[in-house]
Amino acid sequence: MESLVQAHFVTASSIDRGCQTRRQPFLHRSYLLALVAPFPHSRLPYPHLTTLMATSGVADATSASTSTFVTALVFNAAVFGIELGIFTLVRPFFPAIYQPRTYIPAKGRRAADLTKSAFLWPLAVFNADHHDIRTKTGMDAYFFVRFLRMMTRILVPIWLISWAVLLPVTSVNPGPNGLDGLDRFTFGNVAANQQSRYAAHIILAWFFTVWIWWNIRYEMKHFVTTRQKWLIEPENAGSAMASTVLITGVPRHYLTEAALTNLFSHLPGGVRKVWLNRDLKDMPDVHERRLKAAKKLESAETNLLNTAVKLHNKKLKAEGKAAKKSGTSNKRPSTDSVNNDGRPLTEPSIVDAEQGDVTLAEKLVPKNKRPSHRLPVASWMPFSLPLMGQKVDTIEWARQELTETNQALREARRQLSRDVMATSNLPEANSNHPDAFKADAGTSQMYPPLNSAFVLFNKQIAAHMAAQVLTHHMPYRMATKSVGVAPEDVVWSNLNMNPYEARVRTAVSWAITIGLIIVWAIPVAFIGVVSNVHSLCATYSWLAWLCKLPPVIVGIISGILPPALLAVLNMLLPIILRLLARFEGVTQRTKIELSLMSRYFLFQVINSFLVVTLSSGIIAALPDLVNNPASIPSLLAKNLPKASNFFLTYIILQGLSGTAGGFLQVVPLVLYYVKLFILGSTPRSIYGIKYTLRSVAWGTLFPTITLLVVITIAYGIISPIINGLSAVTFFFFYMMYKYLFIWQLDGQKTGETGGLFFPRAIQQLFVGMYLQQICLAALFFLAQDENKKPSAIPEGALMIVLIVFTAFFHIVINNSYGPLTHYLPLTLSDMTHGVAPDPNVAAAARELEDDASFKDGKTGNPEKRASTGSARKRISPAGTVDSDTSATGRNAKGPASFELTEPVRRDSRDSANGERPGVERQVSSIRGVDEDVGPKDFYHPASVEPQPTIWLPRDPLGLGEAEERSLAAAGIKVSTRDAHMDGKGHVDIAGPPPDVIIA
């Protein structure tokens, strides 16, 4: 968008007259502004345009001259050609950037090579089937591309017809007071004695609106049909999330698993499992500590291996120099993994025996070279301070931290299991306040239930029925329900919010959002003022000292500082809006993105469209309005359409420079290698850089597109030249995003909404139609003939009728397709699926048998056992691994693996800890919820996630294998599978992390 400002800064007056009367911002500053904006994936709003226009002069900012338009067109066309040329040349050499989907995803979701020919890629992209995006990338990506395709189909006939009809109508014989340049093609150029020409505008306005209506109905029908097919596809319908409902606002009377099971047993198939969300106290914090310790240990161990290799190489180099200096030949073996006596470094020597138990790490790395860090001064501090706090050995500290957190989580999970078992078979809770939103304060449970639950049904149709049924007889009780929730998509911290509090928070959140939209112009105005330092120091004497600064300093202040501040400011906006959505108590991250889409679109329309349009048109006519108030209607009707020219260069920017930049991907290309060089120190970090596909943030991407839609439709009749530019722009967008989603970007399976952003984009399309019709009605009513009398009253009345019809159509579309957007109808119940059989049952039965064979009958410390066979995988119904899995056990070529578990012990305190006598127990001892039989998809991650596997590389010295054995002996899961370090200390990988299973 900043390049749009460039086109207005470099105006005809500033070029032809050389800026003799006043200084204008330089071209290079505008070009820097263009570089700051990350288009076409821009997440930045553009409210600063109003201020920047004001700072460069009202006349220049309100209407782009023909020379300015041509300059912007030529410049962006040149950028378009250069960037696409570079993309054509470099694409075959960087598959990790330009077609990673050909080898990273699972085989069923991979894309074929783009093309063997370096110059035929445009044809390959054009011929690619956009329907492949649905199955390979996701529904959200598919409907985004579908939206671009729909807009291209809408705009092409509008472009051809409007240019054939409206351009001659507005530009031929405009009279002595006719406009010139691009303004001659606008609504305001119709002469006062030829007002009958407005008939063409009203006829085309009706025709184009009906055409848009038809496309909306067609695409909504396609959306509903496609989404319903996706919902009942076996891959999706057979997962646990497809048959699970998240219910919030559960009253005290139903805060037991048995009560909710009984309540929803009336639905087809009944309930398979209920997960009550519980107050886990410090368990999530302990879980987070374990994750951080595992990450720190993995980094420190890899750093230790790297240090050992470099020290060993340095030693060899020194010995080689000494031998060369003494004239004797170096007879040491060429391998780096042997002792002086020819034995491997991992084998003990006589010296080791004399020195005691000396580890290989101690032999290779001195104590002062080992990784270390400082602990925070206070326990509540999230980070440490330099030169303050206790300095500890990172590896020893992380090992101890993992041991402690593992033990703490094991005990907490067993206590949680007791609480779950205590309420699984209980009837509804008896209480004096059965409809309260909190559990009974007198409960003896360590982890009392919160007012929300996940209910897994045996049939998918039952979940969709439960989400729509009126559940409770009191207000707000179990009123908010969500179906198809992915566990990774849940905002766990918002699952205990009182429904009344949530509604108050929603009102506060939207009040802040509206206030933010209003006051956002203040900091942007300050940045706009800073960008015009020369005018400031010339206008205000107390700022004259700025002009005395060195030219370099003034250039930095006016040319570099404003765009940098603007970029930071605009990057903060989506973050703030996301926080406001989260503040409401939204329980899913995808719903936060949906809320962000609405807020961000509102911000864009008001600040980047309405303010610019009104200020441009009114300010341009302000001198005449003051001098001749009687001519207000005619002046407004003539000058308001001029504001459309301001957006022409924006459309050119996005259609040319924006799409070419989207193909070239300069920033991801540079960041890929910068990350590998700076952050690629561990096998896991290298995997994240090399084998993790980029994704998009729908909450900010969609509004940047729908803003273009609103601008185009609003000015489609007023300034029809915009139709052709937008048609080409949306076609380029369609080609670019089809390429990106087939060959580059990934859909977020855990954050997949099934295309729910699409109907919201359709709602935003209606905003464009309403704005167009309201503006046209106002312009018709303001139009006057040569006698200064209203000349287009019938046309204005017809526009009012069209507004009413559009609103009626809008209501019909919402009422027709709205109920079908989220849920499956009963007519498709025969095509739905039930939950797949849980593979954990058989796995857990085998584990119980194994545990029984390893018990020694003692009541002391639990024994540990090692298994060198293949690791057990406990797979959830959704297909995810959800229990401890020995990573090294899956590496047939690697060293022996160690799976450390504890046999289950009987605890005589079970009854005292909340279990009721007579409660049937499936096993003879208490096991953690992560070890229980049955699905565990919707337990809090802190209660079921397995211990992280430490992924280390193998090195030439054998230190990686030695550290692996040491960690395994300490009860820490570790693996060296598919990771290696070369003789220079560089790490590389040959497969995914041991705890990641590629579906």
N, C-alpha and C positions, 0 to 999 in steps of 0.2 A: 504493500500500500504506500510505502514511503516513496517509491518511484513515481507514484501518482503525483505526489507533491512536487517532485522534480519537474514534471511536465509543466506545472503551473509556475514554478519558480523561474524557469527559463522561458519567459514570455516573449512575445514579439517586441514589446517595448524595451525589455531589458537587452535583447539581442540587437535590434535594429538601431536603437538610440544609444547603445553602449552604456546604459545606466548613468546618464550624465546628471540627472536631477537627484537621484537617491540611490543608495547602495542596495543591491538585491543579493540574496543568498547565492553563493556560487554553485556551479554545476557539480563540482567535486563533493561538496557537502551533501547535496541531494543524492549523489551516487552512494555515499556512505550510508545514508538513510536507507537506501534500497538494499544494501548488503545486510543491514541489521535485521530486517524483517525476514523471518524464515518461511518463505512461501515456496511451494503451494501448500505445505503442511502447516501453514502459519496458525499459531494459537493466539496471536496477538490481536487485540481490538485496535481500532484506529480513531479514537476520539480526538486525537491531537490534530486532526486535519483542520478543524475549524480555527484553532489557534495559529497554526502554521500559515494558513491562508491569510489571516489577519495581519500577521507579521510581515508578509511579503507584499502587502498592498491590497486594498479592497478590489480595485479594478482588475488586478492580475488574478486574484484568487477566485473571483466569482465566475469568470467566463474564459475558457481557453480559446485563444485565437486559432485560426486555421494553421498558421505556421507552427504554433505550439503543438497542435495535434499531430501534424506531419512529423515534427521533430520527435515526439514521443513514439510515433509509429515506426519511424526509421530506426531509432535507437533500440527499441525492444525487438524489432525484427532482426537487427544485427546480433543482439544477444541471443535470440532464439536460434539463429543459424550457427553461431559459434558454439554454443553449448551442445546442440544436437550433433554438430560435427565432431566435437571432442568425445561425446558419448559413443558415437559410432566407432571411433578409433580405439577407445580404451575398454569398451565393454567386453570383448573376448578375453582380455587379460586379467579381469577381476571378477571371476564368478562368485566369490564370496560376497560381493556387493551387489552385482547386477542380476544374478540368477541363483541365489542360495537355495531356493525352494526345489531345485533340481536334484539336490543330494542331502539336505538336512532333514526334512520331515520323514515320517514313515513311508514305506514304499507306496502304499495306497493313496497317499496325499501328495506325492511328488509331482512336479510339473516336468514336461518334456523340455529338452533344450530349446531355447528361443528360436535359433536358426543357425545353420552352419555358415551361411554367408554373412559377412560383416555388414553389408549394405542393404540387405533385404529384411531387416528387423521391423520396419514400419508395416510391411505387408503381413508379416507373421503376427504382429500385435493386432492388426485390423481383422485378420481371419480367425484369431483365437476366440473360442466360445466363452462368453462371459458366464454361462451357466456352470462352468467348471469351478468357478469361485465358490459356489454354494457347497460343493462336496469337498473341496480341497482346502479352502480357507475358512469359510464360515458364513452363516446367514447374514450377520451384520455387514460384512464386507460385500456380500453379493447384492444386498439391497441398497447399499451406498452406490455401487456402480450402476445398479438398476435405476436409481434416482437420476444420476447423470445422463443415462441413456434416455430416460423419459423427458428430461429437460431439453435434450438435443432434438428429440422428435417433436416437442411442442414448439420450439423456437424456429426450426427451419421453415415451415410454412408461414409462420408469423413474419419472419424476416422477408421472405420473397414477396408476400402480399403487401406488407406495409411499405416496402421500398417502391413497389410498383404503383401504389396508390397515394400514400401520404407524402412522399418526397416531392412529387410534382404539385400536389395540392398546396403545400405550404411554401414552396420556393418559387413558383411561377407567378409573375406579375404581383409582387407583394406591395406595390405602391411606393410613393416617394419616401415613406418612413420605414421601409423594409429593413430588416437586419441583414448583416453580411456574415461571411464565414460560416461556421457550423450552425450559428443561430438561425440562419435562413431556413433550416429544415425543422425548426421547432414549432410547437403549437402557437406561440406568440407572434409568428411572422405572417399570419393571415391578415390581410388588409381589412380595414374597418368597413369598406364598401363591398367586401366579398365574404361576409359572414356566413353565407349559405354553404361555404366549403366545409364548415364544421359538420355537415351531414356525413361526410366521409369518416370523420373521427368517431362519431357515435355509432355508425354502422359497424365499423371494424372493431370498436370496443366490445359490442355485443357478440360479434362473430368470434373474436379471439377468446372471450370469456367462456363461451359455450365450448369451444375447442379445448380449453384447459379443463373444463368440467368433465368432458368425455375422457380425457387422459387420466384424470384423478380417479374416476370411477373404475376405469379399466385396470389401473395399477393397483388400486386397493383390493379389487377382486382377485387379482393375481397374488397379492401379498397374503391375503387370508388363506387362499388355497395352498400356496407354497408353504406357509407357516404350519398349517395343519398337517400337511404331508410330513414335514420335518418333525413335528411333535410325535407322530406315530411311527416313524422309522425305527426299526428294531435296535439300531445302534444307540439311539437316543432314548427310546421308550423303555428299553431293557435296563437302563441305569437306575440307581436308587434315587437320584435327584429328580427324575421325571415323575416319580410317584410319591414324592415327599412334599409336605406343606409346612411352611413356617408360620406359626401362629403366635401373635403377640397379644399382650393384654389378658393373659389367662388369669382368672380370679382364683382366690385361695381354695375354693371348693374343689377345683379340678387340678390342683398342683400335685398330682400323683400320676405315675404311668398308668396305673390300673383305671383311674377315673377317666382319663382321656381315651384310653383304649375302649372302654365301655361306651363313652359318649359317641365316638365315631364308628362304632361297630354296626350301626344301622346302614352304613353305606356299602355298596357292592364289594364283596371280597373281604371286608373288614380291615383291621389294622394289623400290620406285621410287627412294628416296633415303634416305641415312643422314646424320644430323647428329651428329657426335661433339661433345659439350660440351668446351670447351677452357679452359685457364687463360689468360685474356685479359690477365693482368698489369694494367697501368694503363689499358687501353682503356675499361672502364666508368667510371672516374673522369674520363677526358677527355670521354667522352660526357656525363656529368653536368655537367661544366663548360660544355660547349656549350649544354646546355638552360638552365642558369641564366643564361648570358650572353645567350642569345636572349630570355629572359623579361625580363631587366634592360634590354636594348636596346629592346625593344618598349615597356616602361613609360617609359623615359627619352625616347624619341622622341615619344610621345604627350604627355608632360609638356612637352616643348619646344614642340610645336604649341599646347598650351593656354596656355603663357606668352606665346608670340608673339601670339596672338589677344587676350589680355587687355591686353598692353602696347600693341598697336595701338589697341584700343578706348579705352584710357586716353589715348593721344596725341590721338585724334580728339576726345575729350571736352574735353581741355585746349584744343585749338585752337578748338573751338566756343565755349568760354567766353571765350577771348581775343578772338575775332572779335566776339562779342556785346558785350563790354566796350568794344571800340574803335569800335563802331557800324557796322562793315562786315559785310556778309552773307557767310556761309560758302558759297562756290561749289564746294566739293569735291564730287565725285560721291558719290552715296549708297552705292555699292558699297565694300566694304572691301578689294578686291583690286586697287587701282590705285595707281600712283605719283602724285606731285604733278603731273606733266606728262600725266596721263591714260593712261599705258601700264600694262599689267599688271606686278605686282611681280616676276614671274618673268623679265621681259625685261631685259637689261643696259642701263644708261644710260651717258652720257659720264662721269659721276662714277665709276661702277664701273670703267670702262676706265682712268681716271686712277689709281684706287686699287689697281689690280691685280685679281687673281682673288678677289673678295669673294663669298662664298656668300650666298644669301638668308637662311639662318639667322643668319649674322653680322650682316646688316643689320637683322633684326627683333629679335633677342635679344642683349643685351650678354653678354660672356663671364662676368661674375659672376652672371648670371641663369640660366645653363645648368645642367642637372641634374648633380650631382656626388655623390660618396660617398667614404668612406675605405676603404682596403684593410686587411685584418687585419695586425696587427703581425707575426705569424709565419705562415708558409705553411700550417702544420698547423692553425691556428685556423679553425673553421667560420664565424666571424662577426667583424666588426670591433668595436672599442671606441670609444665617443664620445671625440672630441678626440684620438684617438691613431691613428697610422698615416698613410700617405701619402694625401693628398686628390687625387683624379683626376676628370677629366671623364668622366661615366658613359658618354656616347655613344661617345667616342673609345676608352675602355677596353673597352667591350663589342664594338665593331667589331674591335679588335685581338685580343681574346680569341676571337671567332668565327673570325677568319682563322687563328689559330694552332691552334685545336682542329680546324678543318676539315682543315688540312694534316696534323696529327698522325693524325687518324682515317683519312685517305686512305692514308697510308703504312702504318699498322697493318693496315688491311683488305687491302691488297695483300700484305703479309707473311703474313697469315692465309690468303689465297687460295693462296699458295705452299705453306703447310703442309698445307692441305686437299688440294691436287693431289698432294702428295708421298705421301699415305697413301690416296688414293682407289682406287688400283690395286695396292696392296701386298697380299701375302698375310698370313696370320696372323703376328704378331710372334714371333720365336724368342727365348726368354729362359730363364734358369735358374729363374725364378719365374713361370711362365705364369699361375698363379692369383692373383697379387698384385693388389691393388686400385689400384695406382698405375702410371702409365706408367714405362717404362724411364728411369732418371735420366740415362742417357747419350745420350738423343735429341738431335739437332741442331736440333729444331724450336724456333722462337721461342715458339709457343703450343702446348705439349704437350696431348694429350687428357686429360680427366678420366675418372672411372670411371662415366660415364653417357652415354646416347645417345638420340636420337629416331629411330625407324625408321618411315618412311612406306611403307605397302604399296599395291599397285595395287588391292587389293580390300578392302572394309571387313571382310568376314568373316575375312580373314586376320589383320587386326589383333586381332580379338577372340579368335581362336585362339591367337595369339602371347601374348596377355596371360594365358592360362590354362595354357599348356603348360609342362611342366618343362623348363627350358632348359639347365641345367648340371649336371654330375655331382658338383660340390662344394657344400658348404653355403653358403648366402647369396649365391652367385654368380648374378647376374641373376635374383634371386628376386622382387624387388619391381618390378612393372610396372603401369603405368596407361595406360588407353586413353581416347581422347577428350579429350586435354589441350589447352586453349587456350593459345597462346603468352603471352597477357597474364596467365594464371593461374599461371604458373610462378614458383616461388621459386628464382631462379637461384643464390643463394648456398648452397643446400642440395644442389646436384647432385653434389657430390664427397665426400659423407660416407661413411665406411667403414660397412658394414652392422653390424659388431660395435659400433662406436661409437654408431650410431643406436639400437641396442637398450639400451645402457647409458644413453644420454640419455633414452630413453623411461621407464625405471625411475626415474631421478632426477626427471624431470618429474612423474610421477604421485605420487611421494613428496612432492614439494614441494606439489602440489595438495592432497593429503590433509592435510598439515600446515597448509596455509593455511586449509582448511575448519575445522580444529580451533581454530587460534589467532585466527581472524578476529573472534571474539567479544570479544577483549581491547580493541582500539581502539573497537569499537562500544559496549562497556560503559562506556568512559571518556566517550564522547559522551553516553550515556544518563545518566551521573552528572552531567555538566555541565548537562544540560537541567533538572535539579531542584535548582537552586541554593538555594531556600528551605529545603528539607529538609536540605540539607548544612549550611548555616550554623546551623540550629536544632539539629542533632544533634551536630555536632562544634564544640567551643569554638574550636579553632585556625582555623576557617573563619568565625568570627562576623563578621569584618570584611567579608565579602561582603554581609551584610545591611545594612551601614552605607553601602553605595554608593548613589548616586542611583538612583531607580526606573528611569530610562531605561537606565542602564548594566546594571542587573540584568536588565531585559527583553531587552536585546540579547544578553547572555550566555546566558540561559535560553531565549529564544524564537527568535533569529535565528542565532546561532552554531552550535548543534547541528545543525539541518537543513542548513546550509551545509557544515559539516564532513562530515556524513553523505553528502551528495550527492557531494562530492569523493571520499570514500572508496569509495563504490559505483561511481563512474565509473572508478576505477582497477582494479576487480576484473576486468572483461572484458579490459582491456588486459594485465593480468598473465597471465591465463589464455591469451590469444593468444600472448604471448611464450613461455610454457611449451610450447605446441604447436609453435611455430616452432623452439624449442630442440631438439625431438626430431629435427629433420631432415626435417620434412614438406616435400614438394616442390611442393605446390599450395596456393594460398590457399583454395580451396574445402574442401580437407581440413583446413585450420586451422579453418575455421568449423564443420566437422562435429565436430572434436575439441572445440572450444569448446562446442558444443551439449551434448555429454556431460558435460563438466566443470561447466559452469554449471548444468545440471539437477541434478547430484549435489549441488552447493553449495546450490541452492534447496531440495531435498527435505530435506537434513539440517538446515540452519540455519533455514529458514523454515517447515518442516512438522513434522519429528520432534521437534526441540528444543522448539518451541512446544507441541506436543501433550503430550509427556511432562512437561515442566515445569509446564504448566497443570494437568493432572490430578493429578499427584503432589503438587505444592506445595499445591494446594487441600485435599487430604486429609491433609497432613502433620501438623497438630495432633492429629487423631483417631488417626492411625497411631501417633504417639508415646504417646498416652494409652492406647490399646487395641490392642496389637499383634495380638491374636487376631482382630481384625476386618479385617485387611489385605485379604483377597480381596474381601469384600463392599464395602469402602470404595473400592477401586480400580475395581471393576466399576460402582460408582455415580458416581464422580467423573471417571474418564477420559473418558467420553462428553461431559462438560461442555465439554471443550476445543474441541469442534466449534463451539460458539457463537462462539468467537473469530473463526472464518473466515467467518461469515455476512456480517459487514459488509464483509469483503474482496470477497466475491462481489458484493454490492450496489454497492460502489464501482466495480468493473471493469465491471459490466453497465450501470450508469447514467452516472456521471460519466466513466468511462473511454471508453465508446463515443461519448458526445456530444463529448468532447474530441477524439476521433479524427476526427470529422466536421468540427469547427470549425477545427482546425489553427491555433491561435492563434500558436504559436511560429514555424512556417514562414511564416505571413503577415507577422509583424513582421520576421523575419530577411530576408525577400525585399526589403523596401524599405530596411532598414538596410544590407544589402549593396550594393544599387544606389547608395545615397548615399555610402557610405564606400569600397567596393571597386570600384565601376563606373567605373574611370578609363581603361581600355583597351578596344578592341573585343573582345578575347578574353575579358576578365573579364566584360564585359557579356553576351557569348554564354553563358558558363558559368552566369551567374545566371539569365538569361531562358530559355534553351533547353536546360538540362540537367535531366532529371527526377530527382526524389529516389528513393532506393532504401532497402532495409532491410538490416539485418545479421541474417541467419538464425540465426547462432550464439547470439544473445541473444534474438531474438524468439520462436523456437520454445519454449525452456525456460520463458518466462513463461506461455505457453499450456498447456504440458504440466504445469506445476505446478498450475494450476487443475484440470486433469483428475485429477491424483493426489489432490488435496484432495477433489474431488467424489466420486470412486469410493470412496476410503477411508472417507468418512463417509456414503455413500449409504444404508447400512442402519443405522448407529449413530445418525445424526441425519438422517432422511429429508427434513426441511424444506429441506435444502441442495439437493436434487435440482431442485425447482422454480426456485429462484434461479439455479442453474447452467444449467438448460435455457434460461431467458430470456437469460442472459448470453451463452451461446454462439450463440444465434440473433442477438443484436445484433452480436456479433463477426463472424458470417458476413456479415451485411448490410454492416457497416462496411468490412471488408477486401475484400469484393467490389466495393464502390464505389471503394475506394482503388486497387485493382490494375487496374480497368478505366479509371478516369478520372484518376488522379493518379500513382501510383507506377510505376516502371519495373523490369523484370527485368534483371539484369546478364547480358548475353549472354556476355561473356567469363568470367563466374563462374558460369555455369549448370551445375548438376549433373544436370539431367534429373529432378529430384524426389527425390534421394537423402536429403534431410532427412526425407521422409515415413516410410520404413520405420524410421528411427531414432526418430521420434515414436511409432510403434506399439510399439517396444520400451519406451519410457517409459510408455506406457499400461499395459503389463503390470505395471510397478512399482506402479501404483495398485491393480491387482487383488490383487497379492501382499500389499500393506500392508493392504487391506481384510480379506482372508481371515485373515491372521495376527492382526490385532486382534480380529476376531470370534471366532476360536478361543480366544484368550486370555480374552476376556470371557465366553465360554460356560463355560470351565473355572473361571473365578473366581466365577461366579454361585452363590448359595447360597439355600436355602429358609428358611422360618421357624425350622427346627431347626438352622441353620448347617451344613447338609450340602450338598455339591455337587448342583446340581439340573439342570444342562444338559450332562452328560457326553456323551450321545448326539449332541447338536447340535455339541459341540466335535469329536467324532470325525468327524462328517460334514464339518466344515470342513477337517479334516486331509486327508480324501479329496479334497475339492474343490481344495485346494492342489496335491495330486499330479496331479490331472487337468489343472489349469491349466498346471502345469509341462510335462506331456506334450503338451498342445496347443501350448504355446510352442515346444517342440522340433520338433514336426511342422511348424508354420508356418515356422520358420527353415530347416528342411531342405527344405521344399517350394519356398519362394519365394526363399530366400537366394541360391542359385546363379543365379537368373534376374534378380536385381536389377541386376547390373552389365553382364552380357555378353549378346550375341546368340547364340541357339542355332543349330546347324547346319541345322535344319529351315527356317530363314528365309534361308538363304544365297542362294536364288534371288531373293529380294526385296531384297537389299542392293545397294549401288551401289559403283562404283569411283570413284577420284579424278577430278574433272573435268579436262579437258585444260588444261595450264598456258598461260595467255595470255602469259606472259613470253617464251616461245620466239620467237614472231613479233616481239614488241617488241624483244627483244635482237638479233635478226637485222637489223632495220631500223637499230638503233643502230650496229651494226658497219659497215654500209654507209655510214652518215652519217659515222662517225669516219674511215673511209678517205678520204672525199672532202675532209676538212678537214686532213689531214696535209700539212705543207709540206716534209717530208723532212729537216728540220733536227734536230739532236740537242741543241739548247739548251733554253731554257725552254718549257714547253708553252703553246700558244696558246689563247686564249679565243675563244669564238664566241657570238654572240647570236642568238637566234631569236625572231622576233615572231609566229610562228604559234602554233597551239594546242599546249599542253604535252603531252608524252607521259605516259601513265599506265601504270605497271607494276603490274599487279594480281596478287596472289598467288592460289593456288587457293582460299583462304578468302574472297577478295573484298576484301582490304585493299590499300591503296596501300603499296608497299614500296620505292619508289625516288624519287629527287629529281624533283619535279614543279614546274614553274614556276607559281606561284600566279597571277601577273598575266596569264599567257597565257590563262587561262580567262575573263577579263573582256573581253568584246568592246567595252564602252563605256569601258574604262579606258585608261591610257596604255600605251605600248609596253612589252612585257615582256622580261625579259632572263633567259635560261637559260644559266648559266655552267657549262661543263663543260671537262674537259681531254681532249685526245686521248691515246690510249694509247701509251706508249713501250715499246720493247723494252729489257729490262734484261739486260745481259750477265752479271749476277751471279746469275741464276736458279739455275743448277746449283749454285753455291756455297752457296746458301741452303737447301739441303735437298731440291731436286728431283733425282730420279734420272734419269740419261740413259735415253732411250727412253720416258719417260712421254709418252703421247699428249696433245697440247695442242689444245684446241678453238679457241683464238684465237692470234694471232701475238704477243701481248704479255700481260703480267700485268695482270689487272683485279682490283679489289676484290671481295670476296664479294657485296657489295651490287650489283655490276654484272654478275655472272655470269648465265648462262642457267639456268633451272630454278627450282623452288620455293625460297623462302628463309624460310618461315614460322617455322622453329624455330632459326634462328641467334639468338644473343644480340642483344637490341636495339642494343647498342653497336656491333655489327659490320655492321648493315644499315640502321638507321633513317636516313632522309634528313635533310639539314640543315633545321632548323625554318624555317618561313616567317615573316618579321616582318610582322605585320599592322598597318598604319597607317591612320588615317582621312584622308580628304580634308578640307581646311579652306578657308575663304574666301580665305586669303592665298596659296594655292598652295604652301605650305611642305611639305605632305605629299607632293605629287608630286615636289618638288625633292629631298627626303630619300630618296624611293624611287629616283630616278635615281642619287643618290650611293651608296646602299647597293648597288644592283645593279652599279655600276661597281667596287665593292670585292669583288665575288664573293659577296654575301650575298643570299639569296632574300628577296624582299619583295613585298608587294602592298597596294594600297589598295582592293581590291574590296569592295563592299557595306558600307563603313564611312565615316562622315562626321562632321565636327565642325561645329557651328553657330557663329554669330557670337558666342556667349557662352562658347564653349569646351566645350560639352556634347557628349559622344560618343554616337552611336547607330549601330545596325547594321541591315542589311536582308537578311542572309543568314549562312550559317555561315562559319567561318574558311576561308581559301583552301586549307589543307592538310587539311581535313576533308571527306570525301565522305559524304553521307547516302545510305544504302543504300535 
